[in-house]
């Protein structure tokens, strides 16, 4: 059976640690793993468009010596023109690995259930595990490791990015405080599972509605857009509800002096984050963006590379 990567908990803690170590290695040495995907092809099946996910995966595959094909919604019409299971069974006979980027998470699960090759979740409405890998690598770099006692605050919408982020932090013992409006909390099942993991690894997971309470003592403050793709009809309501959650200089005064700022991009400057904070020396935002390439190379090596590439 192929090994899939649909959520962060698909990895054991030691595997997550090894993957981050491998990502750091391929970042230091761009030639590491070159040729590992020679004569191998990876398909990108995207219901949702993306600049970073697509570009990072295409470059990663090419740097590892493989080839890549992109299939957008107009090419496949996933689940519309033909059943997902049929697409998965046919496509997985042509290629060696598949990255899916879907709306419904169950579509990614169904795709993986019928694929003969490894399937990687490039994003679903429920989780964004590839982004979480880049986030963890970025924090690891900035603080010399994911040390006990490290505190991260997330301010904004309890969305797919947050779900994968708290899963990863919980597994690695990083304390997380989350501030969202009451009606925009993270999914209950994911929160409960992450809370159990956090306690098992000596960390804490805390939710509040007041962003200032969340960021007190924070080493890192993380935010994301208030209106994600597919939520455009809620835009006016969300902008009003989330206005107190903007990451700006005034809010950051409650965090540790010199705390770092993260955002997974794309950013709506002037909404969830101000331009001056985004461009300040506190910002790790473009390091995060770069690290998407390195963690995705490491993931491809782990799932598709030849033995010894890890």
DRENGUGU-558411 format. One line per field, with one value per residue: residue in one letter; x, y, z of N, C-alpha, C, CB in turn. Coordinates in steps of 0.1 Angstrom, whole numbers, plus 5000, padded with zeros to 4 digits. Atoms other than C-alpha are relative to their C-alpha. Glycine has a CB too. Layout:
residuo a|...
nX X|...
nY Y|...
nZ Z|...
caX X|...
caY Y|...
caZ Z|...
cX X|...
cY Y|...
cZ Z|...
cbX X|...
cbY Y|...
cbZ Z|...
This chain:
residuo x|x|x|x|x|x|x|x|x|x|x|x|x|x|x|x|x|x|x|x|x|x|x|x|x|x|x|x|x|x|x|x|x|x|x|x|x|x|x|x|x|x|x|x|x|x|x|x|x|x|x|x|x|x|x|x|x|x|x|x|x|x|x|x|x|x|x|x|x|x|x|x|x|x|x|x|x|x|x|x|x|x|x|x|x|x|x|x|x|x|x|x|x|x|x|x|x|x|x|x|x|x|x|x|x|x|x|x|x|x|x|x|x|x|x|x|x|x|x|x|x|x|x|x|x|x|x|x|x|x|x|x|x|x|x|x|x|x|x|x|x|x|x|x|x|x|x|x|x|x|x|x|x|x|x|x|x|x|x|x|x|x|x|x|x|x|x|x|x|x|x|x|x|x|x|x|x|x|x|x|x|x|x|x|x|x|x|x|x|x|x|x|x|x|x|x|x|x|x|x|x|x|x|x|x|x|x|x|x|x|x|x|x|x|x|x|x|x|x|x|x|x|x|x|x|x|x|x|x|x|x|x|x|x|x|x|x|x|x|x|x|x|x|x|x|x|x|x|x|x|x|x|x|x|x|x|x|x|x|x|x|x|x|x|x|x|x|x|x|x|x|x|x|x|x|x|x|x|x|x|x|x|x|x|x|x|x|x|x|x|x|x|x|x|x|x|x|x|x|x|x|x|x|x|x|x|x|x|x|x
nX 5008|4992|5000|5006|4998|5012|5001|4987|4999|4997|4987|4996|4992|4986|5000|5001|4987|4991|5004|4995|4985|4997|5003|4989|4988|5001|4999|4985|4993|5010|4997|5003|5011|5001|5001|5009|5013|4998|5010|5012|5009|5010|5012|5006|5014|5004|5013|4998|4987|4990|4986|4989|5001|4996|4986|4991|5000|4994|4985|4994|4999|4990|4987|4997|4997|5013|5009|5013|5011|5010|5013|5009|5014|5005|4994|5005|5014|4999|5013|5011|5001|4999|4998|4986|4993|4995|4989|4989|4995|4994|4988|4989|4993|4991|4990|4993|5005|5010|5003|5013|5004|5014|5009|5004|4990|5004|4996|4986|5000|5005|4989|4989|5005|5001|4987|4990|4988|5001|5008|4997|5011|4995|5009|5014|5006|4998|4986|4989|4988|4987|4997|4995|4986|4992|5001|4992|4986|4997|4998|4988|4988|4999|4998|4990|5006|5014|4996|5010|5002|5003|5015|5005|5014|5006|5011|5008|5010|4997|5001|4992|4986|4999|5002|4987|4990|5001|4996|4986|4994|5004|4992|4986|4999|5000|5012|5007|5012|5008|5010|5010|5014|5007|5006|4990|4990|4995|5008|4999|4993|4986|4995|4999|4988|4988|4998|4995|4986|4992|4998|4991|4987|4996|5004|5014|5008|5010|5008|5006|5005|4993|4987|4989|4998|4993|4986|4991|4989|4998|4988|5004|5014|5003|5013|5003|5011|5013|5010|4993|5006|5013|5008|5001|5013|5000|4989|5004|5002|4988|4992|5005|4997|4986|4992|4991|4990|4989|4986|4994|4989|5006|5002|4987|4994|5003|4992|4986|4992|4993|5007|5000|5013|5001|5013|4997|5003|4999|5004|5008|4995|5010|5010|4995|4987|4997|4988|4988|4996|4996|4987|4991|4990|5007|5008|4995|5010|4994|4993|5010|5003|4989|4999|5009|4992|4991|5008|5006|4989|4998|5011|4999|4989|5004|5011|4997|4986|4993|4995|4987|5001|5003
nY 4988|4988|4991|4987|4989|4992|4992|5001|5012|5012|5002|5002|4989|5001|4997|4986|4995|5004|4993|4987|5001|5001|4987|4991|5005|4996|4985|4997|5006|5001|5012|5012|5006|4998|5013|5010|5002|5002|5009|5001|4989|4996|4992|4990|4999|4989|4994|4986|4995|4996|4997|5006|5015|5005|4997|5007|5014|5002|4998|5011|5012|4998|5001|5014|5008|5005|4992|4997|4996|4992|5002|4991|5004|5001|5012|5012|4999|5011|5004|4995|5007|5014|5002|4999|5012|5004|4991|5004|5013|4998|4991|5007|5009|4992|4992|5006|4993|4991|4990|4996|4987|5001|4993|5009|5010|5014|5002|5005|5013|5010|5001|5008|5013|5007|4998|5010|4993|4990|4987|4989|4990|4987|4991|5002|4990|5004|4999|4996|5006|4995|4987|5002|5005|4988|4992|5006|4998|4986|4998|5007|4992|4987|5002|5011|5013|4999|5002|5000|4986|4991|4996|4994|4996|4998|4990|4999|5010|5014|5006|5012|4998|5002|5014|5008|4994|5004|5014|5001|4994|5009|5012|4997|4994|4985|4994|4991|4993|4997|4990|4998|4997|5012|5008|5004|5009|5011|5011|5006|5012|4998|4994|5010|5009|4992|4997|5012|5001|4990|5004|5011|4996|4990|4987|4995|4995|4991|4992|4988|4991|4987|5002|4996|5011|5011|4998|4997|5009|5008|4998|4999|4997|5005|4996|5004|4992|5002|5005|5010|5004|5007|4993|4986|4995|4996|4991|4988|5004|5004|4988|4993|5009|5002|4987|5000|5010|4995|5000|4987|4997|4998|5014|5007|4994|5009|5012|4998|4991|5006|5011|5001|5001|5009|5000|5010|4994|4986|4991|4989|4989|4991|5008|5008|4995|4988|5001|4997|5012|5010|4996|4997|5010|5011|5009|5012|5005|5004|5013|5011|5003|5007|5014|5010|5008|5010|5011|5008|5009|5011|5009|5008|5009|5009|5009|5005|5001|5013|5003|4993|4986|4993
nZ 5000|5000|4988|5003|4991|5001|4988|4992|4992|5008|4996|4986|4995|5005|5014|5002|4996|5010|5012|4998|5001|5014|5006|4998|5008|5014|5001|5000|5012|5010|5009|4993|5006|5014|5007|4992|5007|5014|5007|4993|5003|4990|5005|4991|5003|4992|5001|4996|5005|4990|5005|4992|5000|5013|5003|4991|5004|5013|4998|4992|5008|5010|4993|4996|5012|5006|5008|4994|5009|4993|5004|4993|5000|5014|5006|4994|4994|4990|4994|5008|5013|4996|4986|4995|5000|5014|5003|4993|5005|5014|5000|4992|5008|5009|4993|4988|4988|5003|4991|5002|4993|5002|4990|4990|4996|5003|5014|4999|4994|5010|5010|4995|4998|5013|5007|4999|4997|4989|5002|4991|4999|5002|4992|5001|4991|4986|4995|5010|4994|5006|4994|4986|5001|5002|4988|4990|5004|4999|4986|4996|5005|4993|4986|4998|4997|4994|4986|4990|4995|5011|5000|5012|4999|5013|4999|5013|5003|4997|5013|5004|4997|4986|4996|5002|4991|4986|4999|5000|4987|4989|5001|4997|4987|5000|4994|5010|4995|5012|4998|5011|4995|4995|5010|5010|4994|5008|4999|4987|5000|5002|4988|4989|5003|4998|4986|4994|5004|4993|4986|5000|5003|4991|5005|4998|5010|4993|5009|4995|5010|4999|5006|4992|4990|5007|5005|4989|4999|5012|5008|5014|5003|5013|5005|5013|5006|4994|5010|5009|5013|4998|4990|5005|4996|4986|4999|4992|4986|4994|4997|4988|4988|4997|4999|4988|5001|5009|4995|5002|4990|4987|4995|4997|4987|4989|5001|4996|5009|5011|5005|5014|5006|5011|5008|5010|5013|5003|4989|5003|4992|4995|4994|4989|4997|5006|5009|4993|4993|5010|5006|4989|4997|4992|5009|5006|5010|5012|4997|5001|5014|5005|4994|5007|5009|4994|4994|5010|5005|4990|5000|5012|4998|4991|5005|5014|5003|4998|4987|4997|5002|4988
caX 5000|5013|5022|5000|5004|4970|4973|5002|4992|4998|5034|5048|5066|5100|5091|5081|5114|5133|5114|5122|5159|5159|5143|5170|5196|5182|5180|5217|5227|5205|5222|5211|5187|5194|5184|5162|5131|5148|5124|5096|5066|5044|5009|4995|4957|4943|4906|4919|4945|4977|5010|5031|5019|5022|5055|5071|5061|5071|5105|5110|5102|5125|5154|5151|5154|5117|5090|5057|5023|4997|4960|4936|4899|4892|4914|4898|4866|4873|4841|4820|4828|4837|4839|4870|4878|4880|4903|4925|4927|4935|4959|4979|4987|5005|5025|5046|5030|5001|4995|4959|4945|4908|4879|4864|4888|4868|4877|4914|4907|4887|4915|4941|4919|4918|4954|4981|5008|5015|4990|5000|4974|4984|4955|4919|4893|4900|4938|4970|4997|5024|5021|5025|5057|5071|5059|5076|5109|5108|5104|5130|5155|5148|5150|5177|5153|5117|5127|5106|5090|5086|5053|5034|5002|4978|4953|4925|4903|4902|4909|4927|4961|4955|4943|4976|4997|4983|4987|5023|5031|5013|5034|5067|5059|5054|5029|5002|4976|4948|4926|4895|4860|4836|4819|4852|4869|4890|4872|4864|4877|4910|4914|4907|4932|4958|4952|4958|4990|5002|4997|5015|5045|5047|5030|4997|4970|4948|4919|4907|4887|4909|4940|4960|4956|4968|5000|5013|5047|5046|5078|5059|5026|5010|4980|4962|4935|4901|4883|4896|4889|4852|4841|4838|4800|4809|4835|4816|4806|4840|4858|4836|4840|4877|4887|4900|4922|4945|4982|4996|5023|4998|4988|5024|5033|5017|5040|5076|5100|5113|5087|5086|5056|5044|5017|5013|5003|4986|4982|4956|4976|4956|4932|4946|4981|4994|5020|5045|5045|5047|5078|5094|5125|5101|5086|5094|5068|5090|5112|5080|5073|5107|5105|5076|5101|5124|5098|5081|5114|5119|5084|5089|5122|5105|5075|5090|5128|5152|5164|5193|5179|5168
caY 5000|5035|5059|5090|5124|5140|5154|5161|5132|5108|5112|5098|5123|5109|5110|5146|5154|5135|5153|5187|5177|5166|5198|5218|5196|5202|5239|5240|5218|5224|5194|5170|5145|5155|5126|5109|5114|5106|5090|5097|5120|5138|5151|5182|5180|5213|5222|5255|5276|5284|5302|5290|5254|5249|5267|5251|5216|5220|5234|5207|5179|5194|5199|5163|5152|5144|5157|5172|5177|5202|5194|5222|5221|5227|5197|5172|5187|5165|5146|5163|5148|5115|5100|5108|5072|5067|5097|5084|5048|5060|5088|5067|5043|5071|5088|5081|5105|5129|5162|5171|5206|5203|5221|5192|5171|5140|5144|5141|5111|5094|5102|5086|5056|5047|5057|5032|5059|5083|5112|5145|5169|5203|5219|5211|5232|5212|5212|5225|5201|5213|5248|5236|5218|5251|5269|5245|5246|5284|5284|5258|5279|5311|5296|5270|5242|5236|5241|5234|5266|5281|5301|5308|5328|5326|5354|5353|5327|5291|5277|5249|5265|5267|5231|5217|5242|5232|5195|5200|5222|5197|5168|5187|5203|5239|5259|5276|5302|5308|5339|5338|5352|5329|5317|5310|5285|5257|5224|5206|5172|5185|5207|5179|5156|5183|5191|5155|5154|5187|5174|5142|5162|5187|5216|5236|5245|5275|5293|5328|5355|5384|5386|5405|5377|5352|5370|5379|5363|5350|5344|5342|5358|5341|5353|5344|5359|5365|5356|5324|5311|5301|5325|5356|5359|5363|5390|5421|5402|5387|5421|5435|5405|5402|5439|5436|5408|5428|5422|5457|5474|5483|5446|5434|5456|5429|5402|5396|5423|5414|5387|5374|5375|5349|5347|5319|5342|5355|5385|5412|5442|5465|5437|5409|5425|5459|5466|5481|5449|5427|5446|5450|5432|5411|5394|5358|5357|5354|5328|5308|5311|5300|5270|5256|5245|5228|5209|5198|5185|5166|5152|5140|5124|5107|5093|5088|5090|5061|5045|5065|5099|5106
caZ 5000|4992|5020|5019|5036|5042|5077|5101|5124|5094|5107|5139|5161|5152|5115|5118|5135|5108|5080|5095|5098|5062|5051|5068|5051|5016|5023|5032|5003|4973|4955|4982|4967|4932|4909|4936|4914|4881|4857|4881|4875|4900|4891|4907|4908|4919|4924|4940|4923|4941|4934|4963|4965|4928|4923|4953|4943|4907|4916|4942|4918|4891|4916|4926|4889|4882|4860|4868|4852|4863|4861|4871|4876|4839|4831|4854|4870|4900|4910|4883|4849|4865|4900|4921|4925|4887|4884|4911|4898|4862|4870|4896|4868|4849|4876|4907|4931|4933|4950|4955|4964|4971|4988|5007|5028|5021|4984|4993|5014|4987|4962|4984|4991|4954|4944|4937|4945|4974|4976|4993|5005|4991|5010|5018|5036|5068|5070|5053|5064|5039|5053|5089|5079|5066|5097|5120|5100|5101|5139|5143|5123|5142|5177|5172|5175|5188|5224|5254|5267|5232|5230|5199|5196|5167|5161|5136|5120|5133|5098|5080|5085|5122|5124|5109|5129|5163|5154|5146|5176|5199|5186|5191|5225|5215|5236|5215|5226|5200|5199|5176|5178|5195|5164|5146|5168|5154|5148|5180|5171|5159|5189|5214|5196|5196|5232|5241|5221|5237|5272|5263|5251|5279|5261|5264|5241|5251|5234|5242|5225|5235|5212|5237|5263|5237|5227|5262|5265|5229|5210|5177|5166|5137|5116|5084|5061|5075|5043|5026|4991|4990|5017|4996|5004|5041|5034|5049|5080|5086|5082|5109|5133|5129|5130|5167|5156|5133|5139|5142|5163|5190|5194|5193|5223|5245|5232|5241|5230|5196|5190|5155|5131|5107|5080|5055|5026|5006|5029|5028|5040|5061|5071|5092|5092|5086|5059|5084|5105|5075|5062|5096|5110|5131|5100|5091|5064|5034|5051|5056|5019|5010|5034|5015|4989|5013|5033|5002|4988|5020|5019|4983|4993|5022|5002|4967|4970|4968|5000|5015|5004|5039
cX 5009|4999|4995|5003|4988|4998|5014|5000|5002|5015|5001|5009|5014|5001|4999|5013|5010|4997|5005|5016|5004|4997|5011|5012|4999|5000|5014|5007|4990|5002|4995|4987|4999|5000|4991|4987|5003|4991|4987|4992|4990|4989|4995|4985|4993|4986|5002|5013|5009|5013|5010|5000|5004|5015|5010|5001|5006|5015|5006|5002|5012|5014|5004|5001|4987|4993|4987|4990|4990|4986|4990|4986|4994|5005|4993|4985|4998|4986|4988|4999|5001|5003|5015|5008|5005|5012|5013|5006|5007|5013|5012|5006|5010|5012|5005|4995|4990|4998|4986|4997|4985|4992|4997|5011|4997|5004|5015|5001|4995|5011|5011|4995|5000|5013|5009|5014|4998|4992|5004|4989|5007|4992|4986|4993|5002|5014|5009|5013|5014|5004|5005|5014|5009|5000|5010|5015|5004|5003|5012|5013|5002|5004|5010|4994|4986|5002|4988|4998|4997|4985|4997|4986|4995|4988|4993|4989|5004|4999|5009|5015|5002|4999|5013|5011|4999|5003|5015|5007|4998|5010|5015|5002|5001|4987|4993|4988|4993|4989|4991|4987|4993|4994|5010|5011|5005|4990|5002|5008|5015|5006|5002|5012|5013|5003|5006|5015|5009|5003|5010|5015|5004|4997|4985|4994|4988|4992|4994|4994|5008|5014|5011|5004|5008|5015|5009|5010|5003|5013|4997|4985|4997|4985|4998|4988|4987|4989|5008|4992|4987|4991|4997|4986|5000|5010|4996|4998|5013|5010|4996|5004|5014|5008|5009|5011|5012|5013|5006|5010|4993|4997|5013|5007|4997|5008|5014|5007|5007|4993|4999|4986|5000|4986|5003|4998|4990|4995|4992|5005|4990|4987|5005|5014|5003|5013|5013|5005|5005|5014|5010|5011|4994|4995|5009|4992|5006|5010|4991|4997|5011|5001|4990|5007|5008|4993|4993|5010|5002|4989|5000|5011|4995|4990|5004|5015|5005|5005|5014|4999|4997|5012
cY 5012|5008|5014|5010|5010|5010|4999|4987|4987|4997|4997|5012|4999|5002|5015|5007|4997|5008|5014|5001|4999|5012|5010|4996|5004|5015|5004|4995|4998|4988|4987|4994|5001|4987|4990|4997|4998|4990|4999|5013|5002|5009|5009|5001|5010|5005|5015|5004|5004|5004|4993|4985|4994|5002|4992|4985|4997|5002|4988|4987|5001|5000|4986|4991|4994|5009|5002|5004|5007|4998|5009|4996|4999|4988|4988|5002|4989|4997|5005|4992|4985|4998|5002|4987|4995|5008|4995|4987|5002|5008|4993|4989|5007|5006|4993|5006|5011|5010|5005|5013|5001|5010|4990|4990|4986|4996|4995|4986|4989|4998|4990|4985|4991|5001|4989|5006|5009|5012|5010|5010|5014|5011|4994|5010|4997|5003|5005|4995|5005|5014|4999|4995|5012|5009|4995|5001|5014|5003|4993|5007|5012|4999|4989|4987|5003|4997|5000|5014|5010|5003|5007|5004|5001|5009|5001|4989|4986|4991|4988|5002|4999|4986|4992|5006|4995|4985|4998|5005|4990|4988|5003|5008|5015|5005|5009|5006|5005|5010|5001|5005|4987|4991|4995|4992|4989|4988|4992|4987|5001|5007|4990|4990|5007|5003|4988|4998|5011|4996|4988|5004|5012|5014|5003|5005|5008|5008|5011|5008|5013|4998|5004|4990|4989|5003|5004|4989|4992|5003|5002|5004|4997|5004|4995|5009|4998|4994|4991|4998|4992|5007|5014|5006|5005|5012|5012|4996|4997|5013|5007|4992|5000|5013|5001|4991|5003|4999|5013|5003|5002|4986|4993|5005|4991|4987|5002|5010|4993|4987|5000|4998|4991|5001|4991|5005|4992|5009|5011|5012|5010|4993|4992|5004|5013|4999|5003|4988|4990|5003|5002|4989|4988|4989|4988|4995|4995|4988|4988|4996|4992|4985|4991|4991|4989|4989|4991|4991|4988|4990|4991|4990|4989|4990|4994|4998|4986|4999|5007|5015|5008|5002
cZ 5000|5013|4996|5011|4999|5012|5008|5009|4992|5003|5014|5004|4995|4985|4997|5003|4989|4987|5001|4999|4986|4992|5002|4992|4985|4998|5000|4988|4989|4991|5007|4994|4985|4993|5007|4993|4985|4994|5007|4997|5011|4993|5011|4996|5009|4996|5003|4994|5011|4994|5008|5000|4987|4997|5008|4997|4986|5000|5008|4992|4989|5006|5004|4987|4994|4991|5006|4990|5009|4994|5009|4999|4986|4993|5005|5005|5010|5006|4992|4987|5002|5015|5004|5000|4986|4996|5007|4995|4986|5001|5008|4992|4990|5007|5012|5013|4996|5011|4997|5008|4998|5010|5011|5004|4996|4986|5000|5005|4990|4989|5004|5002|4987|4992|5003|5004|5011|4996|5011|5000|4999|5006|4998|5010|5015|5005|4988|5005|4994|5006|5014|5000|4998|5012|5011|4997|5002|5015|5005|4997|5009|5015|5003|5004|5006|5015|5009|5006|4989|5000|4987|5002|4986|5002|4987|4999|5004|4988|4998|5003|5015|5004|4999|5009|5014|5001|5000|5012|5011|5000|5004|5013|5000|5006|4990|5008|4987|5004|4987|5006|5004|4990|4989|5006|4991|5002|5013|5001|4998|5012|5012|4998|5002|5014|5007|4997|5008|5014|5001|4997|5008|4995|5003|4988|5006|4990|5008|4989|4999|4994|5009|5011|4993|4998|5012|5002|4988|4994|4986|5000|4986|4996|4986|4995|5008|4991|4990|4988|5003|5010|4996|5004|5014|5002|5009|5014|5007|5002|5012|5013|5004|5002|5013|5000|4991|5007|4996|5011|5014|5007|5005|5013|5012|4999|5006|4992|4989|4995|4985|4995|4988|4994|4988|4986|4992|5011|4994|5009|5003|5006|5012|5005|4994|4992|5008|5008|4991|4994|5011|5002|5008|4991|4996|4988|4987|5002|5000|4986|4994|5005|4995|4990|5007|5007|4990|4992|5009|5000|4987|5001|5009|4994|4987|4998|5002|5014|5001|4997|5012|5009
cbX 4990|4996|5014|4985|5014|4987|4988|5001|4987|4998|5009|5007|5000|5006|4988|4988|5004|4999|4985|4996|5005|4992|4986|5003|5001|4987|4992|5006|5007|5000|5014|4998|4987|5012|5013|4998|4991|5015|5006|5002|4992|5007|4989|5007|4993|5010|4990|5000|4998|5003|5002|4999|4986|4991|5003|4996|4986|4994|5003|4990|4987|4998|5000|4989|5009|4991|4999|5002|4994|5003|4996|5002|4992|5004|5015|5008|4989|5010|4999|5001|5012|5011|4995|5000|4990|4988|4997|4996|4988|4990|4997|4994|4990|4992|4994|5014|5012|4986|5011|4989|5008|4995|4987|4987|5003|4985|4998|5008|4991|4987|5005|5004|4985|4988|5006|5001|5006|5013|4985|5014|4993|5002|5000|4996|4985|4996|5005|5000|5000|4999|4987|4991|5002|4995|4986|4997|5002|4989|4987|5000|4998|4987|4987|5010|5008|4990|5010|5003|5011|5006|4997|5001|4999|4996|5006|5008|4996|4991|5002|4998|5004|4990|4990|5004|4999|4986|4994|5006|4994|4986|5000|5005|5012|5002|5004|4995|5003|4994|5006|4998|4992|4989|4990|5006|4994|5014|5002|4986|4995|5003|4990|4987|4999|4999|4987|4992|5002|4992|4987|4996|5001|5014|5002|5000|4994|5007|4989|5010|4985|5001|5001|4996|4987|4993|5000|4991|4997|4989|5009|5003|4997|5001|4997|4996|4998|4995|4994|5002|5010|5002|5008|5001|4990|5005|5004|4987|4991|5008|4999|4985|4994|5006|4991|4991|4994|4997|5008|4989|5007|4987|4992|5009|4994|4985|5001|5008|5010|5014|4985|5009|4996|5002|4996|4990|5014|4992|5013|4985|5012|4995|4993|5000|5011|5002|4998|4998|4988|4990|4998|4993|5011|4989|4996|5001|4991|5007|5007|4987|4997|5014|4999|4988|5009|5009|4990|4992|5013|5002|4987|5003|5012|4993|4988|4995|5008|5011|5001|5010|4990|4989
cbY 5000|5009|5001|4999|5007|4991|4996|5012|4998|5003|5012|4986|5000|4986|4992|5006|4995|4985|5000|5006|4988|4988|5006|5000|4985|4994|5007|4993|4987|5013|5000|5003|5005|5009|4995|5006|5011|4996|4986|4999|4997|5008|4990|5014|4985|5012|4994|5001|5012|4989|5016|5005|4995|5006|5015|5001|4994|5011|5013|4997|4997|5014|5010|4995|4990|4996|4994|5012|4988|5015|4985|5014|5011|5013|4999|4996|5001|5003|5006|5015|5005|4992|4987|5006|4989|5002|5014|4998|4991|5007|5013|4995|4992|5010|5014|5000|5007|4993|5012|4989|5012|4986|5005|4992|5002|4998|5012|5010|5000|5005|5014|5005|5000|5004|5014|4992|5007|5003|4997|5006|4999|5003|5015|4985|5000|4986|4986|5016|4986|5000|5009|4990|4990|5008|5001|4985|4996|5009|4995|4986|5004|5008|4998|5005|4992|4991|5011|4990|5004|4995|5009|4990|5014|4985|5014|5000|5001|4995|5010|4997|5015|5009|4994|5001|5015|5003|4993|5007|5013|4996|4995|5009|4995|5005|5009|4992|5012|4988|5014|4986|5008|5004|5008|5013|4994|4996|4990|4997|4990|5009|5011|4992|4994|5013|5004|4987|5003|5014|4996|4990|5003|4999|5001|5010|4989|5009|4992|5009|5003|5005|5007|5014|4995|4997|5011|5001|4990|5003|4987|4987|5015|4984|5015|4985|4997|5014|5012|4987|4993|4986|5000|5000|4990|4988|5006|5006|4988|4990|5009|5002|4986|4992|5011|4998|4986|5013|4987|5011|5013|5007|4992|5001|5014|4997|4995|4986|5008|4996|4999|4988|5015|4985|5015|4988|5001|5003|5006|4998|5007|5009|4991|4985|4989|5011|5010|5012|4995|5000|5012|5002|5006|5005|5008|4989|5012|5011|5002|5005|5014|5006|5002|5008|5009|5008|5006|5009|5008|5006|5008|5009|5007|5007|5009|5010|5010|4999|4985|4994|5002|4993
cbZ 5012|4988|5007|4998|4999|4999|5009|5009|5008|4985|4996|5003|5015|5003|4993|5009|5013|4997|4998|5013|5008|4994|5005|5016|5001|4994|5012|5013|5004|4991|4997|5015|5006|4994|4998|5014|5003|4998|4998|5015|4986|5012|4995|5000|5002|4997|5009|5015|4990|5011|5001|5014|5004|4989|5002|5015|5000|4990|5007|5012|4992|4993|5012|5009|5003|5012|4985|5011|4992|5001|5001|4994|5008|4992|5002|5012|4989|5010|5014|4997|4991|4991|5005|5014|5006|4991|5004|5015|4999|4991|5007|5013|4992|4993|5003|4999|5008|4997|5000|5003|4995|5003|4993|4996|5015|5002|4991|5009|5013|4993|4996|5014|5005|4992|5004|4987|4987|5005|5000|4997|5014|4986|4995|5004|4997|5002|5005|4998|4999|4985|5000|5007|4989|4988|5005|5002|4985|4995|5008|4993|4986|4999|5007|5011|5010|4993|5004|5012|5008|4987|5012|4988|5007|4994|5004|4988|4985|5011|4989|4985|4996|5008|4991|4986|4999|5006|4987|4988|5003|4999|4986|4989|5006|4985|5013|4988|5010|4994|5003|4993|4989|5009|4993|4993|5013|5003|4988|5005|4989|4988|5005|5001|4986|4992|5006|4995|4985|5000|5006|4989|4985|5002|4984|5012|4990|5010|4993|5009|5003|5015|4987|5007|5006|4986|4990|5014|5011|4990|5002|4992|5004|4999|5001|4999|4985|5005|4992|5008|4992|5004|5014|4985|4998|5008|4987|4994|5001|4990|4988|4999|4997|4989|5000|5012|4996|4994|4995|4999|4996|4999|4990|4988|5002|4999|4985|4999|5009|5004|5006|4995|4996|5005|4995|5002|4992|4987|5007|5001|4992|4989|4990|4996|4996|5011|4989|5009|5009|4989|4992|5013|5007|5008|4988|5011|4997|4993|5014|5007|4993|5003|5015|4993|4992|5010|5010|4990|4998|5014|5000|4988|5006|5012|4998|4990|5009|4990|5003|4991|4989|5008
